[in-house]
């Protein structure tokens, strides 16, 4: 026996394990807690808050310092906790992978942890085994391997002597032995995993918020310096004006914006978890809302990952098979000319010449499963829908001889004993080898008609099997494969998931361009894409194995390698698209990592895909991606809603301080009053805005342009208009009170705070309903505290206010309602496409 066939000794294996290291994919070391915290604190908005906190410390404003620090701590804690929870959940999913392999060591077969497999080990492979390392086949018997996780090809591949098998693939039929040639990072799976090193960088939301943070810091400092200069020119004390300028800087920065963002993302992540979607990074929730292109793999993502018989052809006529999966649910609908006996004869032959098995659910809920070649399992499921039972047929017509399938002959033949001592020969295989003489003895015209139909079905994306048979008077000594009669054709495919078509339609309705990028055959890719509505009949399909340029504007890419998937992703991102990539295989890993957001299948998905992704779908349901898109749009809308609320209030505070002296108001507001208003309005009411529900029709609008500012689409104009109203109300009250001898500064203080709370109420998505009750409670609480600033003696002393008479208070409250009215009226007079759904406008390159 050769060394290759006898395996290694334990000493040799131990030495090679020491030399090459364990058979593990390259992985990132655990991220220490301090690095996670530091990453959160590097957020541009958090940096602005840290500067604001330092300024409040410098002025001795310990109350506002405590509030800002609390916001920073909460924001950082939520972000770190979400990352830790996601990593733990991914680790739990990782345990689903097979940890053991059968090898020959010291001349005997043993089970060994996959991590301890070394180069030179002799693997023993059988049905259902996961190949744990790259290897070269040295022995095989009808060995069939599913390589879809690595290549994207949905049809299993035959393996014979010297053929390679790759780590992560699955044996679906037969048995064999293979010598390990590469492990860990050197394997095909490891090489693809090494392409994951480069991350995707900042998300669109993070880039937009960084721009806002820089803008806010610059504008706030410039305007506050202007207030300082004007105060000094008018003879105000230097210390008072410095404190006032610093207070304006703090007030202009909406310190609760990070909390609003974090709360919105955390709520979105919780909603996603309830729908079996695990968010690995919080910003991923919002990123889906910005997606303009959804690129998806085919096998196991758009399709079920299970072969199903759909069409049956016989010389008498055709039939359509309904149902999904391997369950015997469904029916076979025959056309008028096809008799049941002819159909039963064809499917009986397909069951007898078959080595697969179907297993019913072991408990309520799980589906029927198949052991063996998925194509053969599809034949069993089709026969079961006609009432044919595999065990009964095999008992009635026992197999007495066989010639197994191999990649050279492309067919399988069996001999079965019939009652009375007679025998039946059955042969099934590829039409190009069966539909010809001398295999068939049928009329050439019939054979030509069958070949034409087989070609049509193959062009529609089906895998076609031809079945032929011959009855003999006695059991033959050898299995004959000539002189047979054609029984018919069976067309098989990996069908689209039931929810995939609706998910693609929802994407198109939302203005998101769907793309199919697969390693599968162009004909199969075209059939699936056309069936799901990704392309129309006649649209081009890019075959990436063909030399030359790819078709312009293609929405389907076939025979794509992992590197080519990466190139397509990079091209789309370079054109400014915000791209989501879904997939489940090892070959999808690099593209998942490089996309703006990677979405992996958690059930069927590989470990490489899960680790590369931002979002993991535990139930493998593509429809969850569409729900996540809506959730992302809700998050982004709430952030914009808060920006209108927070920045219009901050702008009004600065405007009041700038314009007040020109109206005869020496110092319209004291520093403590500015910080108190800022504390109440930017505190709980601002955070509560992050919990607003989705805008009606959010999924009927196109995605926002990738280069659009977070203050774009009319937002900054709305912000200015509302700030003008707040400024006018505050100055109007103050000037009138000053001229009539009332406590004008206290009235201005209350008017500005109450009017901003009115803006918060007016910003609700569904006014007049009980949606988001937290906002109503927060506004009511802030209003009570604003009143306390006028009437509670300790607060009066702190803020420098005076109590108002009931009449004056009523006047100010009535005028403050203008804050609410301004927001509602502005939405009517200046509607934005972000406020509600609008018809989808076609995007460049879309159908």
N, C-alpha and C positions, 0 to 999 in steps of 0.2 A: 504494500500500500504506500502511495506517495505521501510525502510530508503534508502536502496540501490537503489530502483527504483524511489524514489522521489527526489533524489539529495540533495545537501547541501543548507543551507540558506546563504545569502550574508555575514552574520556575521561569520558563521563557515568558509566560504571560506577565508575571510579576515584574520581571526586568523591563519589559516593553512598557508596562504601565508607569514605571518609575521614569523611563526615558521620555515617553511621549505625553504623559499626563492623562487625566481621565477623559472619557468619551463624553464630553459635555460641550454644549454650544458656548461660544464666547458670550459672557454676560457682564453687565456693569456691576461694580461692587456696590454694596448697600450704601445708600446716601445717608450720611450722618445727619442728626437732627439740626445741628447748627448750620449746615449748608442749606437745608430746606428753609430755615428761618431767614437766613441771609438772602436767599433768592426772593422771598416774599418782600423783604425790606428794600430790595433794589427797584421795586416798582416805582416809576416816576412820580405817581401821585402820592405814594407813601413818603418819598423823599421830600416833596413839597410840605407834607404834614410835619415831618421831622423838623424842617426849618421853621415852620409856624410854631411848633412846640417850643423850640429854642427861643423864639421871640417872646412868647408869653412868659417863659421863665425869666427873661431879661426884664420884663415889666412887672414881675411879681404877680401876674394873673394866674394864680394856682388853680382856680376853678376851670378855666378854659384849658390850661395845661393838662389837667386830669382828664377832661373830655377827649382831647386830641389823642393823648396816650392810650386811653381806653379804646378808641376807634382803631388805632394801630395794632393794639394787642389782639382785639377780636378778629380783625381782618387777617392778621398773620396766623392766628390759631385755627381759624376755619380753613384757610388754604392748606396749611400743613396737615391738618387732620384728614382732609379729603384725599390728599396724596397718599398718606399712610394707609387709609382704609382701602383705597384702590389697589395699592401694591399687595396688601394682604389677600384681597379677593383674587388677584391675578395668580398669586402663589397657590391658592386653593385650586384654581382651575388647572394649574400646571400638574397637579397630582393626578389628573385624569389620564395622562400619558402613560404608556406601558413602561414599567420600570425594569423588567426582566427580559433576558434573551436566552435561548438555548444554544449552547456551543459544545464542541467536542474538546475536552481537555483531558490529558493523560490517557487518551484512547477511549474515554467513555463520555456519554452525553450528560450534561449538567446544566442547571439553570444558574445564570450569573447576572448580577445587576448590570444594566446597560452602560452605566458609567465606567465599568471595569473591562469593557470589551477593548481589545487592542488589535493592532495591525497583525495579520497572520492568523487570527482566530478563525475557526471553521464554524460558521453559523448553520444551524439546522432550521429550515424554514418550512412552515406548513400553513394551511388555510387560516386566515385571521391574524397571522403574526404581523407585527410591525417590524420592518427592517431597521435595526438600530445603528447601522453604520454603512458606509459605502463598501461594496463587496463585488467580487467576480464569481459568477455561477460556475460551479464545477460539476454538479449533478443536478438533473431536473427531471421531473415527471409531470407533464402538462402544467408547468408553472406559469401562473398568470398574476401579474402585479399591477395594482392600482397606483399610478404615478400622478394622479390629479393634483395632489397637494404640492407637488414640485413643479410640474409642467403646465398644469391647467387642462391637459387632455382628459376628457371624460371617459374614454374607452380604455379599459385595462390593456396592458402590453404583455405579450408572450415573452418568456425568458428561457433561453437554452444555454448550452455550454459556452463559456467565455463571455456571455452577456453581462453587462454591469447592472447592479441594482443599487439604489440610492437610499440613504438614511431618510426615514420619515415616510417611506412608501409602505403599502400594505399588500400582503399576499392574499388574493381573493380565491385562488384555486390551485390545486396541485401541491407539490412538495419539492424540496430541493435542498442543496447545500451550497454555501458560497464562502469564499475566503475573503476576509476583511482586507480592504486596500487603503482605507482612510477613515479616520475617526475625528470627532470633535470639530475644531475650526477648519481642519483640512478637508472635511467631507463636503459634498455638494451643498447640503443644508447649511453647514458652517460658513462656507464661502458667501452664500447669499446673506446670512446673518451679519457677516462683516460689512456688508453694504449699508447696514443700518446706522453706522457710526454718526453720520451727519444728521442732526435734527432739523426740524422745520423752522426754528427761530421763533420770533414773536408772532402771535396770532393777530388777525386784523384788529380785534378789539384792543389788544395791548398797544399796537402801534398808534391807533387813534387816540387812546387815553394818554399816551405819552406826549402826543402833540398838544392835547388839551392842557396837560399839566404844565408844559413849557409856556404855552400862551397865557395861561392864568397867572403864572408867576411873574412873567414880564409885565403884563398889563397892570396887575395889582400893585406892583412896586412902583411903576411909573406914575400911576394916578395918585397913589398915596404920597409920593414925593411932591406931586403938584399941590395936594392939600396942605402938606407941611409948609411948602414955600408960601402959599397964599396966606396961611395963618400967621406966619412970621412977618410977612409984609404988613398985615393988619395990626401988628403989635401984640399978638397973643403970646403968652409965656412959652419959652422954648421947650421946657419939660412937658407941658401939657400937649403941645402940638406933636412932639416926638411920640408920646404915648398914643395920641390919637392916630397918627400915621401908621404905627405898628398895629393898632387895633383894626384899622381898615384893611391892612394886608391880611390879617387873620380872618376877618369877616368876609373878604372877597374870595378866599379859598374855600370851596365847599368841602369841609373836612369829612363829611359823611359820605362823599362820593365813593371812596373805596369800600365803605360798609354797604352802600347801596349795591355796588357791583357784586361784592361777595355774597350778599344776601340773595340777590337775584340768581346768581349762578348756583348757589347752594340749593335754593328752592328748585331750580331746574334740574340739578343733579338728583335730588330726591324724587322728583316726578319721573325722571328717567329710570331710576332704580326700581320704582314701582312697576315699570313696564319692561323689566328684565334687561335694562341697558346700564352697564357699569361705566361711569365717567371716571377716567383715570386722571384727567387734569381739568380743573374747574373751567378755565377759559374755553375748553372744547365745546361746552354747552352753547355759548354764544356764537362760536365760529360757524357752527352748522347753519345758523340763521343768516350768515353772510355768503353762503355757498352759491356760486353761479354755475358750477359744473359738478355733477355727480358721476364719477368714474367707478365702474363696478366690474368685478370679476364675474364669470359665468357659472362655472361648476360649483354647486353648493351655496351660491349667493343668490343669483337670479333663478337658478334651477334647484331641484330637490336633491341633486347628488345621487339619484337612484334611477336606474333604467326602467322604462315602462313601455310596454307594447301598445301602440296606438292604431296601427292599420294592419289588416290581414288581407292578403290577395290570394285568390285561387283561380284556376281557369274558369270557374263558373261565375265568379263575381267577387265583391269586396265586402269588408265589414270594418266597423269602427269600434275600438275598445275604449270604454270610459273608465273613470276612477283614477286614483293616484296612489303612489307608493306600492308596497308589496301586499297590501291587504286584499282579500278576495271580494272587495266591495266594488260594485260597478256592474256594467253589462256589456254585451257585445251586440251591436246593432248591425244586422245584415241588410244588404240591399235586396231587392226583390228576386234576383236570379240566383242567389247563393243559398244552397240547401244546408240544413243543420248538420246532416251526416257528413258532407264534404268538409265543413268547418271543423267538426269534431275529429275527423280523421287527421287533419293537419295538426291541430293542437295536441291530440294524443301522441302523435309522433314526436312533437316538440318536447313533450314531457318525458317520454321514454329515453330519448337521446339527450340526456341532461344529467349533470352531476350536482346541480345546486340544490339547496334546501331552504324552505321558508319556515320561520319560527313565529308562532302567534305571540301576542303580548304576554309577558309573565305577570303583569299586574295592571290594574286599571290605569289607562293613560298612555303608556308607551306604545309605539307603533309596531307593526310587523317588521321583522328584520330578515335579512338574507345572509346565508353563508355560502360562499362560492362566487362564481362569475356573475356579476350583476345582470349581464345580458341573458344568461340562462334563467336567473331568478325572475326576470320580466316575463319569460315564456311560461313559467309555472303560475305566476299571478294571473296571466291572461287565461290560461286553461281553467284555473279555479273559478273564474267568473262565468265559465260555461258549465260549471258543476263537475269538472274532472278532478279527481283526487289522485295525487302522485302515488301514495302508498298502495292504493287499490289497483292502479294501473300496473305498477311494478310487480305486485303480487300476481296479477292476472297474466302479464306478459313479462316473465323474468328475463333479465339480460344474461346471455350466455357467452357473448364475445364482444369485444370492442376494439376500436382503433382511436386512441385519444386525439384530441385536437392538438395541432402544432402549427407554428407560424409558417412552415414551408407549404404544407398541404392546405392550410386554411379551412379545414373541415374536420368534423368528428363523425364517426360511424359506429353503430352498435347493432348487435344481432339479438333478437328476442324470440323465445319459444312461444309458439301459438298452440292452442288446443289441437289435439289430433296429431302431434308430432311435427307440424309444419313450423316454418320460421319466417320472421319478418326482419328485413334489413332497413335501417333508417340512417340517413345521412343528412347532416345540416352543416351549413358553412356559408362562405362568402359567395354572392351570386356570380362573380367573375370566374370562379373555379367550378361551380356546380352547373351553371346554365350553359353547358356545352357537351358535345359528344367527346368521348364515349360514356361520360358519367350518366347522361340522360339518354334514354332511347325514345323520347317523345318526338312528335311531329316537329320539324324545324320551325314551322310557323308559330307554334305554341311557345317554343323556347325563345324565339325572337320577341314575341309579345311580352313574355315574362321579363326578359332582359331590359326591354324598353321601360316597363313599369318600374323595375328595380332602379334604373338610372334616374327616373323621375323622382322617386322617393328619396334617393340619396341626395339629389339636388335640393330637396326640401329640408335637408338636415337630418334625415333619419339614418340610423344604422340598419341595414337590410340583411336579413338572413333568409337563405333559400333552404327548403326542406324537401327531401325526396325519399321514396321508399320502394321496396320490392318484396313481394311475398314469394317464398320458396317452399318446395315440397318437403325438403329436409334441412336440417341445420348444417350450414356449410363449414368446411374445415378452416377456411380463411374468410376474412370479412370482405365481401365483394363491394367495390365502389364504381361499378359500371353497369350499364343496362337498367338504371333506375327510372322510376316514373316521378315526375314533378308533382308534389302535393300542394305547394304554394309558397308565398313569401310572407314574412312578418317584419314590419317596420317598427323599430324601437328607437326611443330617444330618452334623453334626460329631460323631463318636462319642466317647464317654468313653475316656480312656486305659486300657489294660488293667490297670495297677497302681492306678488311681484308686479303684476300688471297694474293693479290699482296704485301701488307705490310709484311706479314710473309715471302713470297718468297724473298723479298728484304733483310730482316734480315738474312735469311739463306745465301744468296749470299754474304752478308757483313761479314759472319763469326760469327754472333750473334745467340746464341742458344735460340729458343723460348720455353717458358714453359707456360702451362695452369694450373692455380690454381683456382678452382671453388668450390662452395658449392653445385653444382648440382649433379645429378645422374651420376654414372660412364658410363652408356650407352650413355647418352646425351653428356657427356664430350668427350667420344671416338669418337662419330659421328662428332662432330664439329671439333675436333682436326685432325681427318683424312681428313675431307673435306678441311681444310685449309692448310694441309701439315705439321702440327706440328709433327705428328707421322705417321708411315706407318701402314697399316693393320697388326694386330698381335702384335704390340708393346704393352708393359705392361702399364696398367693404375692403379695408386695407389688409392685404395679406403681407405680413412683415417678413416672410421668407423670400418674397419676390424681390429681385433687385430693382433699383430705381426709386424715384420719389413716391411718397405716399399720396393717395388721393386727397386733394384739398377739401377740407370741411368734413372729413370722414367721421362718423359717429361710432363705427365698429372697427376694432383692430383685432385681427386674428393671428394666431401663431406667434404671439408676443413672448419674448424671453423676459426674465426679470430686469435685465439692463434696458431693454426697449421700453418696458413699462415706465421705468424711471425717466427715460428721455421724453416720453409723451407727457408725463407729469411736469417736468421742467419746462417744456415748451408752453404748456398751458399757463403755468404760473408766470412765465416771462411775458406772456401777453396780458397779464393783469387779472387773470381769472382767480377766484377763490375756490379752491378745489377740495372736494371730499372724495376719498378713495375707500371703497369697501372691498374686502377680500377675506379669504380664509386659509390660503395655502402658504407654504414656505416661499413660493415664487412671488407672492404679493407683498412680503415683508418690506423690502426697500421702498416700494411705492407708497405703502401705508405710512412709513416714517417720513417721507419727503413731502407728502401732501399737506395742505393746510390742516386737514383733520383726517386721521386714519380711523376707519371703522372695521373692526374684526369680528368674525363670528366666534362666539364663545363655546358653543357645543361642538360643532364640526371642525372649528378652526384649529390651526396648529399653534404650538407654543411661540414660534417665531412671529406669526401674525399678531397674536395677542400682545406680545411685548412691544411690538412696533406701533401699536394703535393708541389713539386717544380715547376711543369709545369702544366697548366690547358688548356685543349683543348676546346675552346669555341664551336667548331662545332662538337665535339665528333668524329673526324675523326682520326682513328689510323694511317692512312697514313702520317699524320703530324709528328708522332713520327719518322718515317724513315727519313723525311726531316730534322728533328732536329738532328738526328744522323750524317747526312752528314754535317750539320752546325757545330756540335761539333768537328768533325774531321778537318774541315777547320780552326776553331779557334786554335786547338792544333797545327796544322801544321804551322800556322803563328807565334805562340809563339816560336816554335823550329826554324823557319826561322830567327826570330829576334835574338835568342840566338846565332846562328852561326854568324850573322852579328855583333852584339854588343860585344860578348865575344872575337871573333877573333881580332877585332880592339883593345879592351882593352889589350889582351894578347900581341899583336904586340907592343903597346906602352910601356909595361913593358919590353919586350924583347929588344927593341931598347935602353932603358935606361940602361939595364943590360949589353948588349954586346957592346954598343957604345964605352965605355972607352977602351975596349980591341982592338978596331980598330983605336985608336988614337983620338977619339972624346970625349973630356973631359966631356962635358954635352950636349948630343945630342939635347935635347929639354928643353926649359925653362918651369917653372911651368905654366905661363900664356898660353904658346903655347899648352901645354897638355890639359888644361881646355878648350881652344877655340876649338880644334879638337873634344874633347868630347862633347862640347855643340852643334856643328854643326852636327856631325854624329849621336849622340844618340838622337837628338831632333826630328824635324819633319820627316826626312827620316825614323828613327826608328819607330815612331808612324805610319807612312803611311804604313809600311810593314804589320801592323795588318789588313789592308783592302784588302789584296790579295785574289783573288777568290780561289775556291776549286781546288785541284790537280785533273787533269783528272784521272778517274778510282778510286776515293777515296772510293767508295762503293763496289769496287771489291776486296778490300784488307781485310784481317782479322783484328779484333781489336787488338790494341797493348796489349802485356802482362800486366796484372795489376801491376806486380812488376817491370816493366821496368822504369828506370830513364828517366826523360825528356831529358837528354843528351845521352840516349842510342840509340840503333839501328844505330850505326855508326856516331852519331852526334858529339861526342867529338873528334873523330879522324878527321872528316872533319874540325872541328873548328881549330884543331892544324895545319892541312895542309894549310889552308888558312892563319892562323896567320904567318906561316913560310914564305909564299909568301910575305905578307905585310911587314914583318920584313926585308926580303932580298931586296925588292924594296927600302925601306926607307934607310937602311944602305948602299946599293949599291950606291944610288944617293949621300948620304952624304959623303961617302969615296971618290968617284970620284971627287966631287966638292971640297972637302978639299984639295986633292992632286993637283988640277988644279987652286987653288986660287979663286974659286967662293964662293958666300955666302952660304956655305954648310948647315948651320943651317936652313936658310929660305927655302932652297930647300928640306931639309928633312921634315920640317914642312908641306910644301905644298904637297909633295909626299905622306906622310902618310894619310893626310886628303882626298886627291883626290882618292887614292887607296881604301880607305874604302867606299867612295861613289860609286866606281865601283863595290864593293862587293854588295852594296844595289841593284844596277841595275841588277847584275847577279843573285840575289836571287828571281827575279820575277817568278811567276808561269807560266805566258804566255808571255815570252819575244817577242818583235817585234809586240805586239798588243797594243791597247789603254786601255786595262784592267787596273784598278786602276790608273787613271791619277794623283791622289793625290801624288803618289810616284814620278812620273816624275817631277812634279812641285817642290816637296820638295827637290829632289836631285839637280835640277837646281838652286834653291834658295840657298842651302848650298854651292854649287860650287862657285856661285857669291860672297858669303860672305867670302869664303876661299880666293878668289882673292883679296877681299877688305882688308884682313889681310896683304897682301903684298904691296898694292898700295895706300891705304887710309891713309894719314898721322896720324890722331888720333889713328887708329888701329895699325899702325906700331909702334908708341911710346908705346902703351899699351902692345903689344905682343913682342917687341924687334926684329922685322923682317926687312929685307931689300928688296927693289924691285928687281925683276929678269928681265934680258934682255929677249926680245922676243924669242931668240934662246934657252936660258936656260929654259924658261917657256914651250916651245914646247917640249923639251926633257923630262921634268918632267911629263907633261900631257900624252905623249906617253907611258912612263913607267908605269904610274898609271892605264892605261887600263889593265895591268896585273891583277889587282884586279878583274875586271869583268871576264877576261879569266879564272882565277883560279877557280872561282865558277862554271862556265859552264863546264869547263873541268873535274872538280872533280865529277860532277854529271854523266858524261859519264864514267869516269874510275872507279868510286866507287859508283855505283847506290845503293840507299837505298830503302828498301820496303816502306819507308814513302814518297819517292819522287813521286811514282805513284802507281796505282793499281797493284795488283798481285793476282794470283789465290788463292782462299780461301783454307787454310789448315784446315782439320777437327780438331775440338777441342775435348778434352776428354769429354766423356759423350754426345756428339752430335750424331745425326744419321749418 
